[in-house]
Amino acid sequence: MAHGAFMWNELMTADVEKAKSFYGKTLGWAIEEMKMPEGSYWLAKVSGTPVAGMMNMTGMVPAGTPPHWFSYVEVDDVDRRAKDAEANGGKVHRAPFDIPDVGRIAIIEDATGAMVGLMTPKR
Protein backbone atom coordinates (compact mmCIF):
# COMPACT_ATOMS: atom_id res chain seq x y z
CA MET A 1 0.00 0.00 0.00
CA ALA A 2 0.92 3.65 -0.04
CA HIS A 3 0.30 6.83 1.91
CA GLY A 4 -3.23 8.03 1.17
CA ALA A 5 -4.58 4.69 -0.11
CA PHE A 6 -7.49 2.87 1.48
CA MET A 7 -5.99 -0.25 3.02
CA TRP A 8 -8.46 -2.03 5.32
CA ASN A 9 -12.18 -2.39 5.90
CA GLU A 10 -13.96 -3.80 8.90
CA LEU A 11 -17.56 -4.53 9.64
CA MET A 12 -18.89 -3.02 12.84
CA THR A 13 -21.97 -5.00 13.87
CA ALA A 14 -23.89 -6.10 16.94
CA ASP A 15 -24.41 -9.58 15.43
CA VAL A 16 -21.02 -10.98 14.47
CA GLU A 17 -22.33 -14.55 14.21
CA LYS A 18 -24.95 -13.55 11.65
CA ALA A 19 -22.37 -11.53 9.70
CA LYS A 20 -19.89 -14.42 9.71
CA SER A 21 -22.56 -16.74 8.35
CA PHE A 22 -23.74 -14.25 5.72
CA TYR A 23 -20.31 -13.38 4.33
CA GLY A 24 -19.04 -16.94 4.59
CA LYS A 25 -21.98 -18.24 2.54
CA THR A 26 -22.26 -15.24 0.19
CA LEU A 27 -18.58 -14.54 -0.56
CA GLY A 28 -16.90 -17.74 0.51
CA TRP A 29 -14.90 -16.00 3.20
CA ALA A 30 -13.14 -18.17 5.75
CA ILE A 31 -13.49 -16.48 9.13
CA GLU A 32 -10.74 -16.78 11.74
CA GLU A 33 -10.87 -15.54 15.32
CA MET A 34 -8.12 -13.27 16.62
CA LYS A 35 -8.19 -12.77 20.40
CA MET A 36 -7.85 -9.17 21.54
CA PRO A 37 -7.76 -7.69 25.06
CA GLU A 38 -11.26 -6.24 24.47
CA GLY A 39 -12.70 -9.48 23.04
CA SER A 40 -12.51 -11.18 19.68
CA TYR A 41 -11.70 -9.71 16.29
CA TRP A 42 -12.64 -11.77 13.28
CA LEU A 43 -10.45 -11.90 10.17
CA ALA A 44 -12.15 -12.65 6.87
CA LYS A 45 -9.84 -14.49 4.51
CA VAL A 46 -9.82 -15.44 0.84
CA SER A 47 -7.37 -18.21 -0.05
CA GLY A 48 -5.65 -17.63 3.30
CA THR A 49 -5.16 -13.88 2.73
CA PRO A 50 -6.88 -11.45 5.12
CA VAL A 51 -9.32 -9.21 3.22
CA ALA A 52 -11.44 -7.62 5.96
CA GLY A 53 -12.23 -7.66 9.65
CA MET A 54 -15.36 -7.92 11.77
CA MET A 55 -16.00 -6.82 15.30
CA ASN A 56 -18.79 -6.41 17.79
CA MET A 57 -19.51 -2.69 17.99
CA THR A 58 -21.58 -2.92 21.18
CA GLY A 59 -20.23 -0.36 23.66
CA MET A 60 -17.77 1.03 21.10
CA VAL A 61 -20.09 3.36 19.20
CA PRO A 62 -23.04 5.51 20.30
CA ALA A 63 -26.31 3.65 20.94
CA GLY A 64 -28.48 3.55 17.84
CA THR A 65 -25.55 3.45 15.40
CA PRO A 66 -26.48 0.96 12.67
CA PRO A 67 -24.11 -1.79 11.54
CA HIS A 68 -21.67 -0.42 8.98
CA TRP A 69 -18.41 -0.96 7.17
CA PHE A 70 -15.54 1.20 8.44
CA SER A 71 -12.51 2.05 6.28
CA TYR A 72 -8.89 2.82 7.08
CA VAL A 73 -6.46 4.92 5.03
CA GLU A 74 -2.73 4.23 5.19
CA VAL A 75 -0.70 7.24 6.30
CA ASP A 76 2.99 7.84 6.74
CA ASP A 77 2.67 9.16 10.32
CA VAL A 78 -0.59 8.71 12.26
CA ASP A 79 0.27 11.23 14.97
CA ARG A 80 1.13 13.93 12.44
CA ARG A 81 -1.89 13.21 10.23
CA ALA A 82 -4.29 13.26 13.19
CA LYS A 83 -2.98 16.73 14.06
CA ASP A 84 -3.33 17.74 10.40
CA ALA A 85 -6.95 16.53 10.44
CA GLU A 86 -7.75 18.82 13.38
CA ALA A 87 -5.92 21.73 11.78
CA ASN A 88 -8.04 21.29 8.66
CA GLY A 89 -11.48 21.23 10.31
CA GLY A 90 -11.69 17.60 11.41
CA LYS A 91 -11.91 16.00 14.86
CA VAL A 92 -9.93 13.23 16.48
CA HIS A 93 -12.35 10.80 18.10
CA ARG A 94 -9.71 8.31 19.22
CA ALA A 95 -6.19 9.56 19.63
CA PRO A 96 -3.41 7.53 18.02
CA PHE A 97 -2.85 4.15 19.67
CA ASP A 98 -0.88 1.01 18.93
CA ILE A 99 -2.19 -2.44 18.08
CA PRO A 100 0.64 -4.95 18.58
CA ASP A 101 1.82 -6.58 15.34
CA VAL A 102 -0.66 -4.45 13.34
CA GLY A 103 0.32 -0.79 13.54
CA ARG A 104 -0.69 2.60 14.88
CA ILE A 105 -4.26 3.83 14.39
CA ALA A 106 -6.35 6.97 14.98
CA ILE A 107 -10.07 7.43 14.40
CA ILE A 108 -11.02 10.80 12.97
CA GLU A 109 -14.01 12.68 11.64
CA ASP A 110 -13.34 14.64 8.48
CA ALA A 111 -14.49 18.23 7.92
CA THR A 112 -17.79 16.95 6.44
CA GLY A 113 -18.63 14.71 9.41
CA ALA A 114 -17.57 11.38 7.85
CA MET A 115 -15.63 8.99 10.07
CA VAL A 116 -12.46 7.25 8.88
CA GLY A 117 -9.51 5.48 10.40
CA LEU A 118 -5.89 6.46 9.81
CA MET A 119 -3.29 3.71 10.04
CA THR A 120 0.45 3.41 9.83
CA PRO A 121 0.95 -0.33 9.48
CA LYS A 122 3.74 -2.10 11.29
CA ARG A 123 6.32 -3.15 8.73
Secondary structure, DSSP 8 states (H G I E B T S, - for coil): --TTSEEEEEEEES-HHHHHHHHHHHH--EEEEEEETTEEEEEEEETTEEEEEEEE-TTTS-TT---EEEEEEE-S-HHHHHHHHHHTT-EEEEEEEEETTTEEEEEEE-TTS-EEEEEEE--
